[in-house]
Amino acid sequence: MNSKILPLEPIYSVWTGRASASVSKKGSVTVEAAMAVPLFFLAIVSLLYLMETMAIQASVRCGLQAGGKRAADEASSTAVIMPYRIESDVVNSIGQDRLERSIISGGSGGIHCDKSRMSPRTGIGELVASYEIRVPLPIFGISPAKHEEKLRIKAWTGYEKQGFGRDDDDTVYVTETGLVYHRDYHCTHLELSIHMVLQSEIESLRNEGGGKYHPCQHCMKGAGGGVYITDTGDRYHSSLSCSGLKRTIYAVPLSEVAGKGACSRCGK
């Protein structure tokens, strides 16, 4: 009986070569998959983030419209905007639970309408809602993105007919103590931009000229939560009916304002 053992070296050599090629291909596929999956996941998250951001912007605008209707109705008697009322209307319109689950920083308390203003003379107001949208994943330490929605409204007070008297005599506008006349009824020198602030914030606020606000001698007799200021004045008031917040404007023919100069902004 022939018990000669056949050589096995060629068999091991061929098998070893095939196994090495297979392992190399599998390793390459594994590396590619490890790189592709995170990129695909990041793309999906980015798409969902953009969709949620657009949905939030649309919801805040709808909330401002709801708050604007209410503010326009209330301004028919008193042309002033309460920012906290606008914030409440926006939150109620969107839904507090929806905001708490959203990517708005601070949830329902992250929407601020402090920049909202209304002119007491023209009844034209601007509602502003400011908020920040955070990135849902802590990637590269990206800070929240600031967003702002704006809406202009008109108080339900109607409109005034412009002009009177002779056709050849222009109409101008003057105040009781003013030294100039104005051709534009909506001149910023005639308008008093009234807005409400907390009395505790008065010390840190400044008017357009950089001056401080002081208590009004007529209406500030006690401490209160909210007070009223103007951008150009230097007093704060506890009542909207205070004479310091009112300015009487007369429409007169240009021929009757002898001795008064023209306003530097609208008199030309």
C-alpha positions as CSV (number, residue, x, y, z in Angstrom):
1,M,0.0,0.0,0.0
2,N,1.3,3.3,-1.0
3,S,1.2,5.7,1.9
4,K,2.9,8.6,0.2
5,I,1.6,12.0,1.3
6,L,0.9,14.5,-1.5
7,P,2.4,18.0,-1.1
8,L,-0.1,20.5,0.2
9,E,1.9,23.7,-0.3
10,P,0.3,24.8,-3.7
11,I,-3.2,24.3,-2.3
12,Y,-2.5,26.5,0.7
13,S,-0.9,29.1,-1.5
14,V,-3.9,29.4,-3.8
15,W,-6.4,29.4,-0.9
16,T,-4.4,32.0,1.0
17,G,-4.4,34.3,-2.0
18,R,-8.2,34.1,-2.5
19,A,-9.0,34.7,1.2
20,S,-6.8,37.8,1.3
21,A,-8.7,39.4,-1.7
22,S,-12.1,38.6,-0.2
23,V,-11.2,40.2,3.1
24,S,-9.9,43.3,1.4
25,K,-13.1,43.8,-0.6
26,K,-15.2,43.4,2.6
27,G,-13.1,45.9,4.4
28,S,-13.5,48.5,1.7
29,V,-17.3,48.1,1.7
30,T,-17.4,48.5,5.5
31,V,-15.4,51.7,5.4
32,E,-17.7,53.2,2.7
33,A,-20.8,52.3,4.6
34,A,-19.4,53.8,7.8
35,M,-18.9,57.1,6.0
36,A,-22.2,57.1,4.0
37,V,-24.6,56.3,6.9
38,P,-23.7,59.4,9.0
39,L,-23.8,61.7,6.0
40,F,-27.2,60.3,5.0
41,F,-28.5,60.7,8.6
42,L,-27.2,64.3,8.7
43,A,-28.9,65.2,5.4
44,I,-32.2,63.8,6.7
45,V,-31.9,65.8,10.0
46,S,-31.0,69.0,8.0
47,L,-34.1,68.6,5.8
48,L,-36.4,68.0,8.8
49,Y,-34.8,71.0,10.5
50,L,-35.5,73.3,7.6
51,M,-39.1,72.0,7.3
52,E,-39.7,72.6,11.1
53,T,-38.2,76.1,10.8
54,M,-40.5,77.0,8.0
55,A,-43.5,75.7,9.9
56,I,-42.5,77.7,13.0
57,Q,-42.2,80.9,10.9
58,A,-45.6,80.4,9.3
59,S,-47.2,79.7,12.7
60,V,-45.7,82.8,14.3
61,R,-46.9,85.0,11.4
62,C,-50.4,83.5,11.8
63,G,-50.2,84.2,15.6
64,L,-49.2,87.9,14.8
65,Q,-52.2,88.2,12.6
66,A,-54.5,87.0,15.3
67,G,-52.9,89.4,17.8
68,G,-53.0,92.2,15.3
69,K,-56.8,91.9,14.8
70,R,-57.3,92.1,18.6
71,A,-54.8,95.0,18.9
72,A,-56.5,97.0,16.1
73,D,-59.9,96.5,17.7
74,E,-58.6,97.7,21.1
75,A,-56.7,100.6,19.6
76,S,-59.9,102.2,18.4
77,S,-60.3,103.7,21.9
78,T,-56.6,103.9,23.0
79,A,-53.9,103.7,20.3
80,V,-51.3,101.8,22.3
81,I,-49.9,98.3,22.0
82,M,-49.3,96.0,25.0
83,P,-46.4,93.7,24.0
84,Y,-47.4,91.1,26.6
85,R,-50.9,90.9,25.1
86,I,-49.4,90.3,21.7
87,E,-47.1,87.6,23.1
88,S,-50.1,85.9,24.8
89,D,-52.1,86.0,21.5
90,V,-49.3,84.4,19.5
91,V,-48.8,81.6,22.1
92,N,-52.5,80.9,22.3
93,S,-52.8,80.8,18.5
94,I,-49.9,78.4,18.0
95,G,-50.5,76.3,21.2
96,Q,-48.4,76.2,24.3
97,D,-47.8,72.5,24.1
98,R,-46.7,72.8,20.4
99,L,-44.2,75.5,21.3
100,E,-42.8,73.5,24.3
101,R,-42.1,70.6,21.9
102,S,-40.6,72.9,19.2
103,I,-37.0,73.9,18.5
104,I,-37.7,77.5,19.7
105,S,-35.3,78.4,22.5
106,G,-37.3,78.8,25.7
107,G,-40.4,77.2,24.2
108,S,-43.6,79.2,24.7
109,G,-41.6,81.8,26.7
110,G,-39.1,82.3,23.9
111,I,-41.3,84.6,21.8
112,H,-40.8,88.3,22.6
113,C,-42.8,91.2,21.2
114,D,-41.1,94.1,23.0
115,K,-40.4,95.9,19.8
116,S,-44.0,96.3,18.8
117,R,-45.1,99.9,18.5
118,M,-48.2,102.0,17.4
119,S,-48.5,105.7,16.6
120,P,-51.3,107.2,18.8
121,R,-52.1,109.8,16.1
122,T,-52.0,107.8,12.9
123,G,-53.1,104.5,14.4
124,I,-50.5,102.7,12.4
125,G,-48.6,100.1,14.3
126,E,-45.9,97.5,13.7
127,L,-46.0,94.1,15.5
128,V,-42.6,92.4,15.9
129,A,-42.1,88.9,17.2
130,S,-38.5,87.9,18.0
131,Y,-37.4,84.4,18.8
132,E,-34.4,82.0,18.4
133,I,-34.4,78.6,16.8
134,R,-31.8,76.2,18.2
135,V,-30.1,73.4,16.3
136,P,-31.5,70.0,17.6
137,L,-28.1,68.3,17.6
138,P,-25.0,69.7,19.3
139,I,-23.0,69.9,16.1
140,F,-19.8,72.1,16.2
141,G,-21.3,74.3,18.9
142,I,-23.6,76.2,16.6
143,S,-25.5,78.9,18.5
144,P,-29.3,79.4,18.0
145,A,-30.4,81.4,14.9
146,K,-32.3,84.6,15.5
147,H,-35.5,85.1,13.7
148,E,-38.0,88.1,13.5
149,E,-41.4,88.3,12.1
150,K,-43.1,91.7,11.4
151,L,-46.6,92.8,10.6
152,R,-48.1,96.3,10.1
153,I,-51.6,97.0,11.3
154,K,-54.0,100.0,11.3
155,A,-56.2,100.7,14.3
156,W,-59.9,100.7,13.5
157,T,-60.2,104.5,13.8
158,G,-61.0,105.5,10.2
159,Y,-59.2,108.1,8.1
160,E,-59.2,111.9,8.1
161,K,-59.9,113.9,5.0
162,Q,-56.8,116.0,4.1
163,G,-57.0,119.7,3.2
164,F,-59.6,122.4,3.4
165,G,-60.1,126.1,2.5
166,R,-59.2,127.7,-0.8
167,D,-57.7,125.5,-3.5
168,D,-54.7,127.9,-4.0
169,D,-53.8,128.0,-0.3
170,D,-51.7,125.0,1.0
171,T,-52.7,123.5,4.4
172,V,-50.0,123.2,7.0
173,Y,-50.0,121.9,10.6
174,V,-48.9,123.7,13.7
175,T,-48.9,123.0,17.5
176,E,-49.9,125.3,20.3
177,T,-46.3,126.0,21.4
178,G,-44.4,125.1,18.2
179,L,-42.2,127.6,16.3
180,V,-42.4,125.9,12.9
181,Y,-45.1,124.6,10.6
182,H,-45.3,121.2,9.0
183,R,-46.5,120.2,5.6
184,D,-46.8,116.5,6.4
185,Y,-49.4,115.6,9.0
186,H,-47.4,112.4,9.8
187,C,-44.1,114.2,10.3
188,T,-42.0,112.5,13.0
189,H,-41.7,115.9,14.8
190,L,-45.5,115.9,15.3
191,E,-45.8,112.2,16.3
192,L,-45.5,111.0,19.8
193,S,-44.4,107.4,19.8
194,I,-45.9,106.1,23.1
195,H,-45.0,102.7,24.5
196,M,-45.4,101.0,27.8
197,V,-42.5,99.8,29.9
198,L,-42.0,98.5,33.5
199,Q,-41.3,101.2,36.0
200,S,-38.4,99.1,37.3
201,E,-36.7,99.5,33.9
202,I,-36.8,103.3,33.8
203,E,-33.4,103.8,35.3
204,S,-31.7,101.9,32.4
205,L,-33.7,103.5,29.6
206,R,-32.7,106.6,27.5
207,N,-34.6,108.7,25.0
208,E,-33.4,109.5,21.5
209,G,-31.2,112.3,22.8
210,G,-29.6,110.1,25.4
211,G,-31.4,111.7,28.3
212,K,-32.9,110.0,31.3
213,Y,-36.6,109.8,32.1
214,H,-38.0,111.5,35.1
215,P,-41.5,111.2,36.8
216,C,-44.3,113.4,35.4
217,Q,-45.4,116.1,37.9
218,H,-49.0,115.7,36.9
219,C,-49.8,112.0,37.0
220,M,-46.9,110.2,38.8
221,K,-48.1,110.3,42.4
222,G,-47.5,106.6,43.3
223,A,-45.6,103.6,42.3
224,G,-47.0,101.4,39.6
225,G,-46.1,98.3,37.5
226,G,-46.3,99.8,34.0
227,V,-45.6,103.4,32.9
228,Y,-45.7,105.2,29.5
229,I,-42.8,107.0,27.8
230,T,-42.1,108.6,24.4
231,D,-39.0,108.3,22.3
232,T,-38.3,112.1,22.4
233,G,-39.7,113.0,25.9
234,D,-37.9,113.0,29.2
235,R,-40.9,112.1,31.5
236,Y,-42.7,108.8,32.3
237,H,-46.4,108.7,33.0
238,S,-48.8,106.5,34.8
239,S,-51.8,107.4,32.7
240,L,-52.4,107.6,29.0
241,S,-54.8,110.5,29.5
242,C,-52.1,112.7,31.0
243,S,-51.7,116.0,29.3
244,G,-48.0,115.4,28.9
245,L,-48.8,112.6,26.4
246,K,-51.1,114.7,24.3
247,R,-50.2,117.2,21.6
248,T,-52.8,119.5,20.1
249,I,-52.3,119.9,16.3
250,Y,-54.1,122.6,14.2
251,A,-54.5,122.5,10.5
252,V,-54.4,126.0,9.1
253,P,-53.8,127.8,5.8
254,L,-50.2,128.6,5.0
255,S,-51.1,132.2,4.7
256,E,-51.9,132.3,8.5
257,V,-48.6,131.1,9.8
258,A,-46.7,134.3,9.4
259,G,-43.6,134.4,11.7
260,K,-43.2,130.6,11.8
261,G,-40.4,128.8,10.0
262,A,-40.7,125.6,8.0
263,C,-40.0,122.2,9.5
264,S,-36.5,121.0,8.6
265,R,-37.9,117.6,7.7
266,C,-41.2,118.2,5.9
267,G,-41.4,122.0,5.3
268,K,-39.5,122.0,2.0
